[in-house]
Amino acid sequence: MRTSPALLTAAALLAAATACSSSDSSSSSGTSAFDPKTCQGGTLYVLNQSDATAHHLDPARIYTSGGGAVTSLIFRTLTTRHRVPGEAGDEVVPDLATDTGKASDGAKTWTYHLKDGLKFDDGTPITSKDIKWGVERAFAPELPGGIPYLRDWLAGGADYKGPYKGKELDSIQTPDDKTIVFKLRKPEGDFPYVATATQFAPVPKAKDDGTGYEKHPVSSGPYKVASHEQDKSLVLVRNPYWSRSVDDQRLACPDRLEGTYGLNSAVINQRLSSSAGKDANAITTDTDLSPAELARISTDPSLKKRAVKGEFGETDYIAFNTKVKPFDDIRVREAVAYAVSRQSVVNAVGGSSLAKAATTFLPDQAAFGYQPYDYFPAGPNGNAAKAKELLAQAGHPNGLTITLAHRNADYNHDGPAVATALQAALKQAGITVNLKPYDDAGYGDTVQKPSTEPGMFLATWGADWPTGGPFLAPIFDGRQILEDGGNFNASQLNDPKINAEFDAINQITDPVQARPRWGALDAEIGKQALTVPLIHPIYIRLTGKNLKNAYLDQWRGSYDPAMVSVK
Amino acid sequence: MTAELITEVGVSTEAPTRGRQVRRRLLADRMAMAGLVVAGVMIVAALAAPLLIHLEGQDPTTYHPELLDSARGGVPRGAFGGAGGAHWLGVEPTTGRDLFARALGGARISFLVAFGTLIVQILLGVSVGLAAGLGGKVADAFLGRLIDLAISFPQLIFAIALLAIVPGTFPRPILLMIVIGLFGWGGVARLIRGQVLSLRTRDYVAAARLSGAGRVRIALREILPGVSAPLVTYAALLLPSNMISEAGLSFLGVGVRPPDSSWGQMLSTATTWFQADPTYVLVPGLLLLLNVLAFTLLADGVRTALDPKAPSLRGGRK
């Protein structure tokens, strides 16, 4: 997930993991306890603001984390997220493959074997060639929008233009129908996490007609598409060739799923809270409670029971461009870090139930390798005295006037609400902040291009998967400064020692071993005050009153329609 | 202030007895007087806002996180949105900024934009109306169509589009005056043109013309005083409508920019809070309602008082 709204939406669509066996751990709101053995039946309704299939129902064009919420019901992938509640939900587990991948050649070669009995929704068996075809077609220029990692990681990927002109990508090999081997350009210990993306779903070459494939995608998951109207609706029915015996990761309780898209967030929450008629069987995979609704729900116990809390690894922060004065001076950056009032920012995005104060760039979850640090302790309301002292040292004894750029909309936590909260806090430290709002659509383009990037702006960063790598590398790896746009290394840090540490950690294939290294790297970079971390958001979402086994998973902070029951 | 302006205009237009008559009628109109009192208090409060806010000991931009229940979405602690001795009207949810200070800031914006817009509307409307009424047939035909266009324009859509494309550095209140004024002068112009057409055949105008007065002199010295009574009435009615326009545009997020406050903008953020913190909705809502009502009642009183067909009052109030 990136700071652009389209990708934010994609991230918001990401699904959740949940417990197949541990039904005791979740907040089921139905009358009888949840039992995976008898949970089948009924229709699940999904009420969303945007199309849960990310507009194009083509696995090559979908950009979600962990395979997505609704998309993961149609497209199975080599690996997938672990669908259990709690921290174990951050783990990656095999899906179509027998394991999460065997690394060799220093994490530059990854080998997978397929499970037995896998079939498409027309009964034809799934082979490793279908997976190779699925990955290759994601390179085709006519199918844009997928994850950026394939082009960067796979050997020869940078110049590959897709399979439609008859050229294969030689770095993907299929020695037999059950085996697939990926050869990478550089060591990537996180490859199993990337293999959860829909680009790693099988696509039968015989049924693929390029851009038309999204109208009749072939399913490998528990449901197949009965109808799909882009940005309006989606109907899924059972895939007769899928069963739990070939898929231990999805419960697929409802017989049918009906999605309605394009709804207003207030309407979604209103319908879920009243739970009238069909809405009793409804969930949302992209809409959080608003602060005002939260205040109302806290006084209504029956609603409170249906409001489920989760977290998605995300940090909302102030980004500095160190090429712009006065932010080239670390003392000015530190002064800002001391002056911020995180309590005001938390309140601006909806209070402590929807966000928590952040002093580290990595989210405070074990999977990211979180190591606590707070080098510029501002306390909840800012340390104006310390900030003034630093400003005086930096040659601004009479205060400073700076400009804060922000999005002209609040939905992404980088809008006027947060900006005015910071403006008020920095004023206490003698820093006059002029706000510069940018049009919603143009904001990403402006801040992601070094030549137009403002000196100080509000930014957000969410994880494509829950490890430290995708969280830190785009922001702080000096080789990822992109002059032509799409740049997320806002500070334009290019430190050979830090770059080398990225390379060293990427060779580690055991995520548990990599964690402390990512945490230590974050703690090291944090000393330079290149960003001012403000908050980590918390997700709270409502379900209809009949929903069972509904909870927000650690990987995505969203419900998982593969695990809920409406019976 | 407004009432004085109106009666003075009345005095200058017609015989002195007419002016007294108008004043007497207005004073006898209880609703208009109530409107005048409320509007007067509001205007004085807006003018004295810095003083009043200082008296309260607050300011419109300081955040008070300690007054909010963060776990409940940031609603103010305490009854009535945290209203009390320190914060007279309570504080804003999610920020803790003082509502009294922000409401007064909103009043300043509301009056500033309403009166500023009125000036734009009268300047444009009177000049086009006079030119159409006194100019030749071609000028009248052209300007008449222009007036029709101004009146039939889809104002709201254009105002939103214009406000959205102007750079953020341009002062918003002035921009609002120009944009609302630019789309609201058609009525004034049509009114003036109609009055001029009926006035210019009067004997005193003909007399002025025969004595050699130029067109501009006739327009300014002979015609304009004659149209001032309906103009004042119309202007009084435009004021509350301008307030609503400003509130509406700010409500839609294209009006004043934060951290400046406006009633419309406050209402817009408050709407989602009407169940959790009703005070937050009531403050800007009631202020806007009271103000618009007061100015409308006053305008209505002025119209009745200036109406020559209205029954005359003798001997003042009983």
Boltz contact constraints between the chains, C-beta under 6 A:
constraints:
  - contact:
      token1: [A, 290]
      token2: [B, 272]
      max_distance: 6.0
  - contact:
      token1: [A, 291]
      token2: [B, 73]
      max_distance: 6.0
  - contact:
      token1: [A, 291]
      token2: [B, 74]
      max_distance: 6.0
  - contact:
      token1: [A, 291]
      token2: [B, 94]
      max_distance: 6.0
  - contact:
      token1: [A, 292]
      token2: [B, 272]
      max_distance: 6.0
  - contact:
      token1: [A, 292]
      token2: [B, 273]
      max_distance: 6.0
  - contact:
      token1: [A, 292]
      token2: [B, 276]
      max_distance: 6.0
  - contact:
      token1: [A, 294]
      token2: [B, 73]
      max_distance: 6.0
  - contact:
      token1: [A, 295]
      token2: [B, 72]
      max_distance: 6.0
  - contact:
      token1: [A, 295]
      token2: [B, 73]
      max_distance: 6.0
  - contact:
      token1: [A, 295]
      token2: [B, 75]
      max_distance: 6.0
  - contact:
      token1: [A, 295]
      token2: [B, 276]
      max_distance: 6.0
  - contact:
      token1: [A, 296]
      token2: [B, 275]
      max_distance: 6.0
  - contact:
      token1: [A, 296]
      token2: [B, 276]
      max_distance: 6.0
  - contact:
      token1: [A, 298]
      token2: [B, 72]
      max_distance: 6.0
  - contact:
      token1: [A, 343]
      token2: [B, 65]
      max_distance: 6.0
  - contact:
      token1: [A, 344]
      token2: [B, 63]
      max_distance: 6.0
  - contact:
      token1: [A, 344]
      token2: [B, 65]
      max_distance: 6.0
  - contact:
      token1: [A, 347]
      token2: [B, 65]
      max_distance: 6.0
  - contact:
      token1: [A, 347]
      token2: [B, 68]
      max_distance: 6.0
  - contact:
      token1: [A, 347]
      token2: [B, 70]
      max_distance: 6.0
  - contact:
      token1: [A, 347]
      token2: [B, 74]
      max_distance: 6.0
  - contact:
      token1: [A, 347]
      token2: [B, 94]
      max_distance: 6.0
  - contact:
      token1: [A, 348]
      token2: [B, 94]
      max_distance: 6.0
  - contact:
      token1: [A, 350]
      token2: [B, 73]
      max_distance: 6.0
  - contact:
      token1: [A, 351]
      token2: [B, 70]
      max_distance: 6.0
  - contact:
      token1: [A, 351]
      token2: [B, 73]
      max_distance: 6.0
  - contact:
      token1: [A, 351]
      token2: [B, 74]
      max_distance: 6.0
  - contact:
      token1: [A, 352]
      token2: [B, 70]
      max_distance: 6.0
  - contact:
      token1: [A, 352]
      token2: [B, 71]
      max_distance: 6.0
  - contact:
      token1: [A, 353]
      token2: [B, 71]
      max_distance: 6.0
  - contact:
      token1: [A, 416]
      token2: [B, 258]
      max_distance: 6.0
  - contact:
      token1: [A, 420]
      token2: [B, 258]
      max_distance: 6.0
  - contact:
      token1: [A, 420]
      token2: [B, 259]
      max_distance: 6.0
  - contact:
      token1: [A, 424]
      token2: [B, 61]
      max_distance: 6.0
  - contact:
      token1: [A, 424]
      token2: [B, 63]
      max_distance: 6.0
  - contact:
      token1: [A, 437]
      token2: [B, 168]
      max_distance: 6.0
